Amino acid sequence: MAETLARFPRMHATVNLVPSLIEQLTDYVNHHRTDRSLSTSLKDEWTAEDREYMLSFFFSANWERFIRPHPAYDQLLQIRERARAHPQFLSDQYFRDLVGWFNLVWIDPNWLEREPELCRLVKQGSGFSPDDIRSIIGVQEDILSRILPAYRSLEEQGQIEICTSPYYHPILPLLIDSHCARESSPGMTISEPAFAHPEDALEQINRAIDSHRQYFGQRPRGMWPPEGGVSDALVLLLTEHTDIAWIASDEGVLAASTGQEVHRDEYGHVTNPRFLYQPYRLQSSQEGLPAGPTILFRDNLLSDRIGFVYQRMDGHHAAQDLVGRLHRVRESLDGSGPHIVSIILDGENCWEEYEHNGDTFLNSLYGLLSNDPLLETVTVSEYLSAHPVQATIPRLSAGSWIGRNFETWIGEPTQNQAWARLARTRGHLTAWQAQCPHADTERLEQAWNEIYIAEGSDWFWWYSSRNRAAEETVFDASFRHHLQNVYRLTETPIPEWLLGGRPQQDIEIAERSPSAFISPALDADSPALPRWESAGYTTPRASTGAMQTAVALIKRFYYGHDHEHLFARIESHRSLQACTLSIFLSPAGRLDAGDCGARAEMLDHPLSPGQCEIRLQPASQSATLHSIGPEGQAERTTDVPLSLTEHAAELRIALKEAGAALGEILLVRVVVTCGDTASESIPVSGNLAIRLSRYDH
């Protein structure tokens, strides 16, 4: 990202670097830390456990973008799929080549194309030696050593502003008072007593400020609250104890704070632009308090187009679309003075889904913006320095950029149990500190650091039922390890409740609704998670009638959408090859989801006007959409993008082809036909009512 920005000096941007990431980068550069993949890569010989780890982990890259373009790496993947049950038959050279390719493709493709030694190894493709592996790792170390200096240089030149986040990336409002989660989710169950430690939130912020000053030579002016999580109490904390000048969140939080929604037309353009495209300040409720930080709210449609939509488009066309949308914003403001469009997203997440790691899109976008006479890219502080905030809001609703709430991190039994474990361990440490006033200062500091690490957001993210994957057990073990360290450092027996495995849900969740936009690349070869982690799903319930099916065909049906497409994934217990699958779709307008699914007749043949059917025939590797016009006539047949394996199918359906749009309800029913008989369906009766949410309401 820094190298790309440096090629366009007129392109200004704000970059958020989390202090715990900076700490890790520094540790790697100084050889203070390693990790399992790095240490395994550098071994001369591997155990059976090492080999199993490599087979499971060393293909962890986007298969379409980073594995299949390299025939030698793709061949290793194909061999793994055939030999997974008998890894003992794979040679040492197979694993050496696997190590080489895994480490190569996680290097930016620009380096692979310009670094002579890397070019040679990519061309060689196989037969890598231990010296080759050490050479690849050496380039990685070189890149790591350049990262922080590159950003520091760009900031010194005035091209970027680096902002910070609290040190270990906690959800600050939940540290201040976990009860604040009920503001946006009134019925939420939260473990009692509440976790309420504003002093910890302040410590995380102050540590971040100190770290920023150490690495970049000055205090940060801005702070990105992790996951855009904000609240009134957070603003008050920042106002009373820091000189942070600005923070940012999401347009959904702005809407919840003001009771006014961001309205968009059918193309996603904001129709009340002055409301969204300006900074705000919280009205002070206490006399004599200094003005709190300015608050910006991101345009989540533009941000999500970069995060989820543009990866499927030609990079140049995607850049033109974004710039065109910015011009539309400018025109809609009709010369009403300066305004700022905040485009904010996780800068590390989306690029591996893009052509050439995002270069085509970013170079085109930065070039267009740099040469546009009507648009100016600015850092947040540049804008605020020239255009002081004018607007105020009476309160700041407690919420994040995911659903304008905190349900991703608190409220489920497993999450609440993790918060309770954190609270009990913290209580133990404060009691021990009070009882041992002369305790070793260094040991006490280490113990508190373990608490602050355990307050990070991602532990609780992994405990969510929406984010289950193989990695969750690793996160659970690591979370408990940090809490156990507190007892080790205080020389106290580790309690039994902290030794057990991952806390389990009381019941397996059979279905859930989507939690955010999704835009997964179609790859039925890959497991659903993490690509479908924000999707909804439904799992067939066992029959309770007289007719019992030993094993249903359909294992799980995933669904979700972005601004333009519906995505579906069907997983099966048995081969799909001998069956035909029909996905019936019927728009239901803006009816209530709870009513329309029950009232509407079950979707089936014959189709009614406005309805459509996607017929998936695994034997012919095809999926086609058949629609019925308003007069009952067959209107058209359209091919549907499909990825298919023996036990999974993934499809992408344009919402306009289904006659649906954001903000509406889409009725869906999946029917499996084997021979001439419909053998099962999801749901068993009625229809699945999918709300095509904008995720800003």
C-alpha positions as CSV (number, residue, x, y, z in Angstrom):
1,M,0.0,0.0,0.0
2,A,2.8,2.4,0.8
3,E,4.7,1.7,-2.4
4,T,1.5,2.2,-4.4
5,L,0.8,5.5,-2.7
6,A,4.4,6.6,-3.3
7,R,4.0,6.3,-7.1
8,F,1.2,9.0,-6.9
9,P,2.5,11.9,-4.8
10,R,-0.7,13.9,-5.2
11,M,-2.7,11.1,-3.7
12,H,-3.3,11.8,0.0
13,A,-4.6,9.1,2.4
14,T,-5.1,8.3,6.0
15,V,-3.6,5.0,7.2
16,N,-4.4,3.3,10.4
17,L,-1.6,1.2,12.0
18,V,-2.5,-0.8,15.1
19,P,0.2,-0.7,17.7
20,S,0.2,-4.4,18.4
21,L,0.8,-4.9,14.7
22,I,3.7,-2.5,14.8
23,E,5.1,-4.4,17.8
24,Q,4.9,-7.7,15.9
25,L,6.6,-6.2,12.8
26,T,9.4,-4.8,15.0
27,D,9.9,-8.2,16.7
28,Y,10.2,-10.0,13.4
29,V,12.7,-7.5,12.0
30,N,14.8,-7.8,15.2
31,H,14.5,-11.6,15.2
32,H,12.8,-11.6,18.6
33,R,9.9,-13.6,17.4
34,T,9.1,-16.5,15.1
35,D,5.9,-18.4,14.3
36,R,5.0,-22.0,13.4
37,S,5.0,-21.5,9.7
38,L,8.3,-19.7,9.7
39,S,10.1,-22.1,12.0
40,T,8.6,-25.1,10.1
41,S,9.7,-23.6,6.8
42,L,13.3,-23.3,8.0
43,K,13.6,-26.9,9.2
44,D,15.9,-29.3,7.4
45,E,13.7,-32.3,8.4
46,W,10.0,-32.6,9.3
47,T,8.1,-34.7,11.7
48,A,4.8,-36.4,10.7
49,E,3.1,-33.6,12.7
50,D,5.0,-30.9,10.7
51,R,3.9,-32.5,7.5
52,E,0.2,-32.6,8.5
53,Y,0.4,-29.0,9.5
54,M,2.0,-28.0,6.2
55,L,-0.7,-29.9,4.2
56,S,-3.4,-28.1,6.1
57,F,-1.9,-24.6,6.3
58,F,0.5,-24.1,3.4
59,F,-2.3,-23.8,0.9
60,S,-3.8,-20.9,2.8
61,A,-4.0,-18.4,0.0
62,N,-6.6,-17.4,-2.5
63,W,-6.6,-20.5,-4.9
64,E,-7.8,-18.7,-8.0
65,R,-5.5,-15.6,-7.6
66,F,-2.4,-17.0,-6.0
67,I,-2.2,-20.8,-6.5
68,R,-3.7,-21.8,-9.8
69,P,-1.8,-19.1,-11.8
70,H,1.4,-21.0,-10.9
71,P,1.2,-24.4,-12.5
72,A,3.8,-25.9,-10.2
73,Y,1.9,-24.8,-7.0
74,D,-1.4,-25.9,-8.5
75,Q,0.1,-29.3,-9.1
76,L,1.1,-29.6,-5.5
77,L,-2.5,-28.7,-4.5
78,Q,-3.9,-31.4,-6.9
79,I,-1.5,-34.0,-5.5
80,R,-2.6,-33.1,-1.9
81,E,-6.2,-33.6,-2.8
82,R,-5.4,-37.1,-4.1
83,A,-3.0,-38.1,-1.4
84,R,-4.5,-36.4,1.7
85,A,-5.3,-39.8,3.3
86,H,-1.8,-41.1,2.8
87,P,0.7,-38.2,3.4
88,Q,3.5,-40.7,4.2
89,F,3.8,-41.4,0.5
90,L,4.7,-37.7,-0.3
91,S,8.4,-37.1,-0.7
92,D,10.6,-34.7,1.1
93,Q,11.0,-32.7,-2.1
94,Y,7.2,-32.3,-2.3
95,F,7.2,-30.6,1.1
96,R,10.3,-28.5,0.2
97,D,8.5,-27.3,-2.9
98,L,5.3,-26.6,-0.9
99,V,7.3,-24.5,1.6
100,G,8.9,-22.6,-1.2
101,W,5.6,-21.8,-3.0
102,F,3.7,-20.9,0.2
103,N,6.3,-18.4,1.1
104,L,6.7,-17.1,-2.4
105,V,3.0,-16.3,-3.1
106,W,2.6,-14.4,0.2
107,I,5.2,-12.0,-1.2
108,D,3.7,-9.1,-3.2
109,P,3.6,-10.1,-6.9
110,N,5.5,-6.9,-7.8
111,W,8.5,-8.2,-5.8
112,L,8.2,-11.6,-7.5
113,E,8.4,-9.9,-10.9
114,R,11.3,-7.5,-10.1
115,E,13.5,-9.3,-7.6
116,P,16.0,-11.4,-9.6
117,E,16.3,-14.2,-7.1
118,L,12.5,-14.5,-6.7
119,C,12.0,-14.4,-10.5
120,R,14.5,-17.3,-10.8
121,L,12.7,-19.4,-8.2
122,V,9.2,-18.7,-9.7
123,K,10.5,-19.7,-13.1
124,Q,12.3,-22.8,-11.6
125,G,9.0,-23.9,-10.0
126,S,10.2,-27.0,-8.3
127,G,13.3,-28.8,-6.9
128,F,13.7,-26.1,-4.3
129,S,16.7,-26.5,-1.9
130,P,17.1,-25.4,1.7
131,D,19.2,-22.5,0.5
132,D,16.4,-21.5,-1.8
133,I,14.0,-21.4,1.2
134,R,16.4,-19.3,3.2
135,S,16.7,-16.9,0.3
136,I,12.9,-16.5,0.1
137,I,12.8,-15.9,3.9
138,G,15.6,-13.4,3.5
139,V,13.5,-11.3,1.1
140,Q,10.6,-11.5,3.5
141,E,12.8,-10.1,6.2
142,D,14.0,-7.3,3.9
143,I,10.4,-6.4,3.1
144,L,9.4,-6.4,6.8
145,S,12.3,-4.0,7.6
146,R,11.0,-1.5,5.0
147,I,7.4,-1.3,6.1
148,L,7.5,1.2,9.0
149,P,10.2,3.4,7.4
150,A,8.1,3.6,4.2
151,Y,5.0,4.9,6.1
152,R,7.1,7.2,8.2
153,S,8.6,8.7,5.1
154,L,5.3,9.3,3.4
155,E,4.0,11.0,6.5
156,E,7.1,13.2,6.8
157,Q,6.5,14.3,3.2
158,G,2.9,15.2,4.0
159,Q,1.3,12.6,1.7
160,I,-0.3,10.5,4.4
161,E,-1.6,10.8,8.0
162,I,-1.0,7.8,10.2
163,C,-3.7,7.3,12.9
164,T,-3.7,4.9,15.7
165,S,-6.0,2.4,17.5
166,P,-6.0,1.4,21.1
167,Y,-3.0,-0.9,21.7
168,Y,-4.4,-4.4,21.6
169,H,-7.4,-3.5,19.4
170,P,-10.2,-3.8,22.0
171,I,-13.8,-2.8,21.5
172,L,-13.5,0.3,23.7
173,P,-17.2,0.9,24.6
174,L,-17.4,-2.7,25.9
175,L,-14.3,-2.1,28.1
176,I,-15.9,1.0,29.5
177,D,-19.1,-0.7,30.2
178,S,-20.3,-3.9,28.5
179,H,-23.9,-3.0,29.3
180,C,-23.7,-0.4,26.5
181,A,-24.3,-3.3,24.1
182,R,-27.9,-3.3,25.1
183,E,-28.4,0.2,23.8
184,S,-28.6,-1.2,20.2
185,S,-29.6,-4.7,21.2
186,P,-32.1,-4.2,24.1
187,G,-32.8,-7.9,24.6
188,M,-29.2,-9.0,24.7
189,T,-28.1,-11.3,27.5
190,I,-24.8,-10.1,29.1
191,S,-22.8,-11.8,31.9
192,E,-23.2,-10.2,35.2
193,P,-21.7,-8.2,36.7
194,A,-20.9,-6.0,33.7
195,F,-17.3,-5.6,32.6
196,A,-16.8,-1.9,33.3
197,H,-13.2,-0.7,33.4
198,P,-12.8,2.6,31.7
199,E,-9.3,2.8,33.3
200,D,-8.4,-0.2,31.0
201,A,-9.8,1.6,28.0
202,L,-7.7,4.6,28.8
203,E,-4.6,2.5,29.4
204,Q,-5.0,0.9,25.9
205,I,-5.4,4.4,24.4
206,N,-2.4,5.9,26.2
207,R,-0.2,2.9,25.3
208,A,-1.1,3.5,21.7
209,I,-0.3,7.2,21.9
210,D,3.1,6.4,23.5
211,S,3.9,3.7,20.9
212,H,2.9,6.1,18.0
213,R,5.2,8.8,19.3
214,Q,8.0,6.2,19.6
215,Y,7.8,5.0,16.1
216,F,6.6,8.1,14.2
217,G,8.1,10.9,16.2
218,Q,4.8,12.6,17.1
219,R,1.5,12.1,18.8
220,P,-1.3,10.8,16.6
221,R,-4.0,13.3,15.8
222,G,-6.6,10.7,14.9
223,M,-7.8,7.3,16.2
224,W,-9.8,4.6,14.6
225,P,-11.8,2.9,17.3
226,P,-11.6,-0.8,16.5
227,E,-14.5,-2.0,14.3
228,G,-15.7,1.6,14.4
229,G,-17.0,0.9,17.9
230,V,-18.1,4.1,19.6
231,S,-20.3,5.4,22.4
232,D,-21.0,8.6,24.3
233,A,-18.8,7.3,27.1
234,L,-15.9,6.8,24.8
235,V,-16.1,10.4,23.5
236,L,-16.2,11.7,27.1
237,L,-13.1,9.6,28.0
238,L,-11.2,10.9,25.0
239,T,-12.3,14.5,25.8
240,E,-11.2,14.4,29.4
241,H,-8.0,12.5,29.1
242,T,-6.4,12.8,25.6
243,D,-5.9,15.3,22.8
244,I,-7.1,13.0,20.1
245,A,-8.6,15.4,17.5
246,W,-10.8,13.0,15.5
247,I,-12.3,9.5,15.5
248,A,-14.4,7.8,12.9
249,S,-17.3,5.3,12.6
250,D,-20.0,4.1,10.2
251,E,-23.0,5.8,8.6
252,G,-25.3,3.4,10.4
253,V,-24.1,4.8,13.7
254,L,-24.8,8.3,12.5
255,A,-28.3,7.3,11.6
256,A,-28.9,5.6,15.0
257,S,-27.5,8.7,16.7
258,T,-29.7,11.2,15.0
259,G,-32.8,9.2,14.2
260,Q,-32.3,10.2,10.5
261,E,-31.4,7.5,7.9
262,V,-29.0,7.9,5.0
263,H,-31.3,7.6,2.0
264,R,-30.1,6.1,-1.3
265,D,-31.7,5.8,-4.8
266,E,-31.8,2.5,-6.7
267,Y,-28.2,2.9,-7.8
268,G,-26.9,3.5,-4.3
269,H,-26.4,7.2,-4.6
270,V,-27.1,9.1,-1.4
271,T,-30.1,11.4,-1.8
272,N,-29.5,13.4,1.4
273,P,-25.7,14.0,0.9
274,R,-25.2,17.0,3.3
275,F,-26.2,14.7,6.2
276,L,-23.5,12.1,5.6
277,Y,-20.6,14.0,3.9
278,Q,-19.6,16.3,6.8
279,P,-17.9,15.8,10.1
280,Y,-19.7,16.2,13.4
281,R,-19.0,17.0,17.1
282,L,-20.9,15.7,20.1
283,Q,-22.9,18.4,21.9
284,S,-21.3,18.8,25.3
285,S,-23.6,18.1,28.2
286,Q,-21.1,19.4,30.8
287,E,-20.1,23.1,31.1
288,G,-16.4,23.8,31.0
289,L,-15.5,20.6,29.1
290,P,-13.2,21.2,26.1
291,A,-14.7,20.3,22.7
292,G,-14.5,16.6,22.1
293,P,-13.0,14.9,19.1
294,T,-14.5,15.4,15.7
295,I,-16.4,12.4,14.4
296,L,-16.5,11.3,10.8
297,F,-18.8,8.6,9.4
298,R,-17.9,6.5,6.5
299,D,-19.9,6.0,3.3
300,N,-20.4,2.2,3.8
301,L,-21.6,1.6,0.2
302,L,-18.5,3.1,-1.4
303,S,-16.3,1.4,1.2
304,D,-18.0,-2.0,0.7
305,R,-17.7,-1.7,-3.1
306,I,-13.9,-1.7,-2.6
307,G,-14.2,-4.5,0.0
308,F,-16.6,-6.7,-1.8
309,V,-17.7,-5.7,-5.3
310,Y,-14.8,-4.4,-7.3
311,Q,-12.8,-7.5,-7.0
312,R,-15.1,-9.1,-9.6
313,M,-14.7,-6.3,-12.1
314,D,-12.0,-5.2,-14.4
315,G,-9.7,-3.0,-12.3
316,H,-9.9,0.0,-14.7
317,H,-13.7,-0.1,-14.9
318,A,-14.0,-0.5,-11.2
319,A,-11.8,2.6,-10.6
320,Q,-13.9,4.6,-13.1
321,D,-17.1,3.5,-11.3
322,L,-15.8,4.8,-8.0
323,V,-14.6,8.1,-9.4
324,G,-17.9,8.4,-11.2
325,R,-19.8,7.9,-8.0
326,L,-17.7,10.6,-6.3
327,H,-18.5,13.0,-9.1
328,R,-22.2,12.2,-8.5
329,V,-21.8,13.1,-4.8
330,R,-20.2,16.4,-5.8
331,E,-23.0,17.2,-8.2
332,S,-25.7,16.3,-5.7
333,L,-24.1,18.7,-3.2
334,D,-24.7,21.5,-5.7
335,G,-21.8,23.7,-4.7
336,S,-23.0,23.9,-1.1
337,G,-19.4,24.3,0.2
338,P,-16.7,21.8,1.2
339,H,-17.7,18.3,2.1
340,I,-15.7,15.2,2.8
341,V,-16.5,11.6,1.7
342,S,-15.0,9.1,4.1
343,I,-14.1,5.8,2.5
344,I,-12.9,3.5,5.3
345,L,-12.2,-0.3,5.2
346,D,-9.8,-2.9,6.4
347,G,-6.9,-2.2,4.2
348,E,-5.4,-5.7,4.4
349,N,-8.4,-7.9,3.7
350,C,-9.6,-7.6,0.2
351,W,-6.6,-7.4,-2.1
352,E,-6.0,-11.1,-2.5
353,E,-9.4,-11.3,-4.2
354,Y,-8.3,-8.7,-6.8
355,E,-6.3,-9.1,-10.0
356,H,-2.6,-8.8,-9.3
357,N,-3.2,-8.1,-5.5
358,G,-5.2,-5.0,-6.3
359,D,-2.5,-3.2,-8.3
360,T,-4.6,-2.8,-11.4
361,F,-7.5,-1.2,-9.5
362,L,-5.4,0.9,-7.2
363,N,-3.0,2.3,-9.8
364,S,-6.0,3.2,-12.0
365,L,-7.9,4.8,-9.1
366,Y,-4.9,6.7,-7.8
367,G,-4.1,8.0,-11.3
368,L,-7.7,9.1,-11.9
369,L,-7.9,10.9,-8.6
370,S,-4.5,12.5,-8.9
371,N,-5.4,14.1,-12.2
372,D,-9.0,15.1,-11.5
373,P,-9.5,18.9,-11.3
374,L,-12.8,18.6,-9.4
375,L,-11.9,16.1,-6.7
376,E,-9.2,16.4,-4.1
377,T,-7.8,13.6,-1.8
378,V,-7.0,14.7,1.7
379,T,-6.0,13.3,5.0
380,V,-8.6,13.8,7.7
381,S,-6.4,16.3,9.5
382,E,-5.9,18.3,6.3
383,Y,-9.6,18.6,5.8
384,L,-10.4,19.5,9.4
385,S,-7.6,22.1,9.5
386,A,-9.0,23.9,6.5
387,H,-12.7,23.3,7.3
388,P,-13.5,23.2,11.1
389,V,-16.5,21.2,12.0
390,Q,-19.8,22.9,12.0
391,A,-22.4,20.3,12.7
392,T,-23.2,18.7,16.0
393,I,-25.2,15.6,17.2
394,P,-26.9,15.4,20.6
395,R,-25.6,11.9,21.4
396,L,-23.5,9.1,19.9
397,S,-25.3,5.8,19.7
398,A,-23.3,2.9,21.0
399,G,-22.5,0.6,18.1
400,S,-19.9,-0.5,15.5
401,W,-19.7,-0.7,11.7
402,I,-21.1,-4.2,11.8
403,G,-24.9,-3.9,12.0
404,R,-24.5,-0.7,14.2
405,N,-24.3,-2.9,17.2
406,F,-21.9,-5.1,19.2
407,E,-23.5,-8.5,18.6
408,T,-20.3,-9.8,16.9
409,W,-18.4,-9.6,20.2
410,I,-20.9,-10.1,23.1
411,G,-24.2,-11.6,23.9
412,E,-23.9,-15.3,22.9
413,P,-23.2,-17.9,25.7
414,T,-19.6,-18.6,24.5
415,Q,-18.8,-14.9,24.2
416,N,-20.3,-14.1,27.6
417,Q,-18.4,-16.9,29.2
418,A,-15.2,-15.5,27.7
419,W,-16.0,-12.0,29.1
420,A,-16.7,-13.7,32.5
421,R,-13.4,-15.5,32.4
422,L,-11.6,-12.2,31.6
423,A,-13.4,-10.4,34.5
424,R,-12.6,-13.1,37.0
425,T,-9.0,-13.2,36.1
426,R,-8.8,-9.4,36.2
427,G,-10.4,-9.5,39.6
428,H,-7.9,-12.0,40.8
429,L,-5.0,-9.8,39.7
430,T,-6.4,-6.7,41.4
431,A,-6.9,-8.6,44.6
432,W,-3.4,-10.1,44.5
433,Q,-1.9,-6.6,43.8
434,A,-3.7,-5.2,46.9
435,Q,-2.5,-8.1,49.0
436,C,1.1,-7.9,47.8
437,P,1.9,-4.2,47.7
438,H,5.7,-5.0,47.4
439,A,5.3,-7.4,44.5
440,D,8.0,-7.4,41.8
441,T,7.1,-4.5,39.5
442,E,8.2,-6.2,36.4
443,R,6.1,-9.3,37.1
444,L,3.1,-7.2,37.9
445,E,3.5,-5.3,34.7
446,Q,3.7,-8.5,32.7
447,A,0.5,-9.8,34.4
448,W,-1.4,-6.6,33.5
449,N,-0.1,-6.9,30.0
450,E,-1.7,-10.3,29.7
451,I,-5.0,-8.8,30.7
452,Y,-4.7,-6.0,28.1
453,I,-3.9,-8.6,25.4
454,A,-7.0,-10.7,26.4
455,E,-9.2,-7.6,26.0
456,G,-8.5,-7.5,22.3
457,S,-11.6,-7.8,20.0
458,D,-10.7,-10.9,18.0
459,W,-10.9,-13.3,20.8
460,F,-14.6,-12.5,21.2
461,W,-15.1,-12.4,17.5
462,W,-14.0,-16.0,17.2
463,Y,-16.4,-17.1,20.0
464,S,-19.3,-15.9,17.9
465,S,-21.4,-18.6,16.3
466,R,-21.1,-16.7,13.0
467,N,-17.4,-17.1,12.8
468,R,-16.8,-20.8,13.4
469,A,-13.9,-22.4,11.6
470,A,-11.0,-24.7,12.2
471,E,-8.9,-21.8,13.6
472,E,-11.3,-21.1,16.5
473,T,-9.7,-23.8,18.7
474,V,-6.3,-22.1,18.3
475,F,-7.8,-18.8,19.3
476,D,-9.5,-20.2,22.3
477,A,-6.4,-22.0,23.5
478,S,-4.4,-18.7,23.0
479,F,-7.0,-16.7,24.9
480,R,-7.0,-19.0,27.8
481,H,-3.2,-19.2,27.8
482,H,-3.0,-15.4,28.3
483,L,-5.4,-15.6,31.2
484,Q,-3.5,-18.6,32.7
485,N,-0.3,-16.5,32.5
486,V,-1.8,-14.1,35.0
487,Y,-2.1,-16.9,37.5
488,R,1.4,-18.2,36.7
489,L,2.9,-14.7,37.2
490,T,1.1,-14.3,40.5
491,E,2.3,-17.9,41.5
492,T,-1.3,-19.0,42.0
493,P,-2.8,-22.3,40.9
494,I,-4.7,-22.0,37.7
495,P,-8.4,-22.5,38.4
496,E,-10.2,-25.5,36.8
497,W,-12.7,-23.2,35.0
498,L,-9.8,-21.8,33.0
499,L,-8.3,-25.2,32.0
500,G,-11.3,-26.6,30.1
501,G,-11.7,-26.6,26.4
502,R,-13.6,-24.1,24.3
503,P,-17.0,-23.2,25.9
504,Q,-19.8,-24.7,23.9
505,Q,-23.1,-23.3,22.9
506,D,-26.0,-25.0,24.8
507,I,-27.4,-26.2,21.5
508,E,-26.1,-26.3,18.0
509,I,-27.6,-23.4,16.1
510,A,-29.5,-24.8,13.2
511,E,-30.0,-21.5,11.4
512,R,-29.0,-17.9,11.5
513,S,-29.5,-14.7,9.5
514,P,-26.8,-12.9,7.5
515,S,-24.8,-10.3,9.5
516,A,-23.1,-8.3,6.8
517,F,-22.6,-8.1,3.0
518,I,-20.8,-11.0,1.5
519,S,-19.1,-11.3,-1.9
520,P,-17.3,-14.6,-1.9
521,A,-15.4,-15.8,-4.9
522,L,-17.1,-18.9,-6.2
523,D,-15.0,-21.8,-5.1
524,A,-16.9,-24.9,-4.1
525,D,-13.5,-26.7,-3.6
526,S,-12.8,-24.5,-0.6
527,P,-14.5,-24.8,2.8
528,A,-17.3,-22.3,3.5
529,L,-15.4,-20.5,6.2
530,P,-14.1,-18.0,6.4
531,R,-15.5,-16.8,3.0
532,W,-19.1,-17.3,4.1
533,E,-18.6,-16.3,7.8
534,S,-21.1,-13.4,7.5
535,A,-23.7,-15.4,5.5
536,G,-26.9,-16.8,6.8
537,Y,-27.6,-20.4,6.8
538,T,-30.2,-23.0,7.5
539,T,-29.7,-26.7,8.3
540,P,-32.3,-29.3,7.6
541,R,-34.1,-30.4,10.8
542,A,-34.5,-34.1,11.3
543,S,-38.0,-35.4,10.4
544,T,-40.3,-36.1,13.4
545,G,-43.1,-37.7,11.4
546,A,-43.7,-41.4,10.6
547,M,-41.6,-41.1,7.4
548,Q,-37.9,-40.9,8.5
549,T,-34.9,-40.2,6.3
550,A,-31.7,-41.9,7.5
551,V,-29.4,-39.2,6.0
552,A,-30.7,-36.1,4.2
553,L,-29.0,-35.1,1.0
554,I,-28.6,-31.4,1.9
555,K,-26.3,-30.7,4.7
556,R,-26.5,-26.9,4.9
557,F,-27.7,-24.0,2.7
558,Y,-25.7,-20.8,3.0
559,Y,-27.0,-17.5,1.6
560,G,-26.1,-13.8,1.6
561,H,-25.8,-10.8,-0.7
562,D,-24.0,-7.7,-1.6
563,H,-25.4,-4.6,-3.3
564,E,-26.0,-6.4,-6.6
565,H,-26.0,-10.2,-6.1
566,L,-27.5,-13.0,-4.1
567,F,-25.0,-15.7,-3.2
568,A,-25.9,-19.3,-2.4
569,R,-23.9,-22.3,-1.3
570,I,-25.4,-25.8,-1.0
571,E,-23.5,-28.5,0.9
572,S,-24.5,-32.1,0.7
573,H,-23.9,-35.3,2.6
574,R,-23.9,-37.4,-0.6
575,S,-23.0,-36.9,-4.2
576,L,-25.1,-34.3,-6.0
577,Q,-24.3,-35.8,-9.4
578,A,-27.5,-37.9,-9.8
579,C,-29.8,-35.1,-8.7
580,T,-31.3,-31.8,-10.0
581,L,-31.6,-28.9,-7.6
582,S,-34.1,-26.1,-8.1
583,I,-33.8,-22.8,-6.3
584,F,-37.2,-21.0,-6.5
585,L,-37.1,-17.2,-6.1
586,S,-40.0,-14.8,-5.7
587,P,-39.7,-11.1,-4.8
588,A,-42.0,-10.1,-1.9
589,G,-41.5,-6.4,-1.9
590,R,-41.1,-4.6,1.4
591,L,-43.4,-7.0,3.4
592,D,-42.4,-8.0,6.9
593,A,-40.1,-11.0,6.7
594,G,-41.9,-12.8,9.6
595,D,-45.2,-12.5,7.9
596,C,-44.5,-13.0,4.2
597,G,-42.7,-16.4,4.6
598,A,-45.7,-17.8,6.4
599,R,-48.4,-16.3,4.2
600,A,-47.1,-17.0,0.8
601,E,-47.8,-20.2,-0.9
602,M,-44.9,-22.6,-1.0
603,L,-42.8,-21.9,-4.1
604,D,-42.9,-24.8,-6.6
605,H,-44.0,-25.5,-10.2
606,P,-45.8,-23.9,-12.0
607,L,-44.2,-20.6,-11.5
608,S,-46.3,-17.5,-11.1
609,P,-45.6,-14.1,-12.9
610,G,-42.6,-12.4,-11.5
611,Q,-41.1,-15.7,-10.1
612,C,-38.1,-17.5,-11.3
613,E,-36.3,-20.8,-10.9
614,I,-32.6,-21.6,-11.0
615,R,-32.1,-25.2,-12.2
616,L,-28.8,-26.7,-11.2
617,Q,-27.9,-29.9,-13.0
618,P,-24.6,-31.2,-11.6
619,A,-24.3,-33.9,-14.2
620,S,-24.0,-31.3,-16.9
621,Q,-22.1,-28.7,-14.8
622,S,-24.7,-26.1,-15.5
623,A,-27.1,-23.7,-13.8
624,T,-29.7,-21.7,-15.6
625,L,-32.3,-19.1,-14.5
626,H,-35.8,-19.4,-16.0
627,S,-38.2,-16.4,-15.3
628,I,-41.9,-15.8,-15.8
629,G,-43.1,-12.5,-17.2
630,P,-46.1,-10.5,-15.9
631,E,-48.5,-12.2,-18.3
632,G,-47.4,-15.7,-17.3
633,Q,-45.2,-16.2,-20.3
634,A,-41.7,-17.7,-20.1
635,E,-39.6,-14.6,-20.4
636,R,-35.9,-15.6,-20.6
637,T,-33.3,-18.2,-19.7
638,T,-30.0,-17.0,-18.3
639,D,-26.8,-18.8,-17.4
640,V,-25.9,-18.5,-13.7
641,P,-22.2,-18.4,-12.6
642,L,-21.5,-21.7,-10.9
643,S,-18.8,-23.5,-9.0
644,L,-19.5,-27.2,-8.4
645,T,-17.9,-30.2,-6.7
646,E,-19.4,-33.6,-5.8
647,H,-20.6,-32.3,-2.4
648,A,-21.0,-28.5,-2.8
649,A,-22.3,-26.0,-5.2
650,E,-21.9,-22.2,-5.1
651,L,-23.9,-19.7,-7.3
652,R,-24.1,-16.0,-7.9
653,I,-27.4,-14.5,-9.0
654,A,-27.9,-10.9,-10.0
655,L,-30.6,-9.4,-7.9
656,K,-32.1,-7.6,-10.9
657,E,-32.5,-11.0,-12.6
658,A,-34.5,-12.2,-9.7
659,G,-36.6,-9.0,-9.7
660,A,-35.4,-8.0,-6.3
661,A,-33.6,-5.0,-4.8
662,L,-32.0,-4.0,-1.5
663,G,-34.5,-3.2,1.2
664,E,-36.9,-5.9,0.0
665,I,-37.7,-9.5,0.9
666,L,-36.8,-12.3,-1.4
667,L,-38.6,-15.6,-0.9
668,V,-36.5,-18.7,-1.5
669,R,-37.0,-22.4,-1.5
670,V,-34.5,-25.2,-2.5
671,V,-35.9,-28.4,-3.9
672,V,-33.9,-31.5,-4.6
673,T,-35.2,-33.9,-7.3
674,C,-33.8,-37.4,-7.8
675,G,-35.2,-39.1,-10.8
676,D,-38.8,-37.8,-11.2
677,T,-39.4,-37.3,-7.4
678,A,-38.8,-34.3,-5.3
679,S,-37.0,-35.9,-2.4
680,E,-36.4,-33.0,0.0
681,S,-36.6,-29.2,0.3
682,I,-35.3,-26.3,2.4
683,P,-37.4,-25.3,4.2
684,V,-39.5,-28.4,4.6
685,S,-42.7,-26.3,4.3
686,G,-43.2,-22.7,3.4
687,N,-40.4,-20.5,2.1
688,L,-37.2,-19.0,3.4
689,A,-37.7,-15.2,3.7
690,I,-34.4,-13.4,3.0
691,R,-34.3,-9.7,3.9
692,L,-32.0,-8.0,1.5
693,S,-30.7,-5.6,4.1
694,R,-28.6,-2.6,3.4
695,Y,-26.8,-3.2,6.7
696,D,-27.0,0.5,7.5
697,H,-30.5,0.2,9.0
